[in-house]
Amino acid sequence: MSELNEYYSVAEAITVLLHPHAEVVIHDLKTGKIAAIFNNFSKRKIGDDSLIEDLPDYTNLPDVFPVYTKINWDGIKLKSTTATLRDKNKVPIGLLCINLDVSKWEEFRHLLDKWSNVVDTENKPEVLFKDDWREKINLYVSDYLKREGLTLKALSKENKRDLIQALYREGGFKAKNAAAYLADVLDLSRATVYNYLSK
């Protein structure tokens, strides 16, 4: 049994307390895969690549990373933090990431004039996001929706085709599973995604 299993109850307790607004993901540093995920709203799965292969020497990882922001697949902003999980010898064996859906607070902020001009600052740890193609796709989709004044549910067939083709031109399909991920986000089949790319 993996030593990470000892942290599963902690991760689950966090999601129980903050349900339905928090997702907790445990990454296995040994395999580079997602070992566990609780209250999954990011459309990732156990066994997916963690996309953090370029982490520096694990002994130098901080116990807790600074708070940072992410964009989920549906354009919702997430406030996140990450803790380094260690074995009995204090050697890092995993990462516990807490993603908090702050969309409701975002709505409140936009309703209040005194908050409307606040500029968000992002403090993303570079080592966690250097090769995170999912995050890059999420950001591109979010920017597209804002630019077009649309929501995911309001996207027409033509909108989806335009978005897929534009993302392809930006190099968004270089990752092995990018097409499958985008198909999931846009509620399409992979065949449809590839069909849009061929036109």
Buried (B, 14 or more C-beta within 10 A) or exposed (E): EBBBEEBBEEBBEBBEEBEEBBBBBBBBBBBEBBBBBBBBBBBBEEEBBBBBEEBEEEEEBEEEBEBBBBBBBBBBBBBBBBBBBBEEEEEBBBBBBBBBBBBEBBEEBEEEEEEEEEEEEEEBBEBBBEBBBBBBBBBBBBEBBEEEEBEBEEBEEEBBBBBBEEBBEEEBBEBEBBBEBBBBBBEBEBEBBEEBBEE
